[in-house]
Amino acid sequence: MTIGVAVYYGIDPAIFYRLIRAESSFRTFAVSPSQAIGLGQILEPTAFYIHKKHKRGLLFVPFYNLRLSAKYILYLRERYKGNWSLMLAAYNWGETKVSARMAGTKIEADRDYRSRFRDIPETYSYINKILPPKNKA
């Protein structure tokens, strides 16, 4: 189901799969200390932002949660010009914090910005867990 949702929404299936694995270890009823819910660990306010007709409790439904996770990735893709390192940092640390950190920086889609988050160990580790390092040729 995870791969199918990624393909349907045009998201790299390998990255989306690793994101869901990192977020919940594929546990549909996972709830974080910050109250992020389900497979993609979506917060209720984020769910309402992404899907105006969201109803509380639906984040525990696997397909629904994966769809909202994918839609949030699409939103972040638009916001960060398709840059995966920034999209993942925002998914983990929060888009407001990432945008503040990147203020004044011209975002390039293919540039690897993960080093900008070395001082936030959880986010830096999260990006490295999901995004393979760029090949240095």
Summary of the structure (lengths in Angstrom):
residues: 137
radius of gyration: 14.4
end to end distance: 35.1
largest distance: 48.4
contacts: 385
relative contact order: 0.13
helix: 58%
strand: 2%
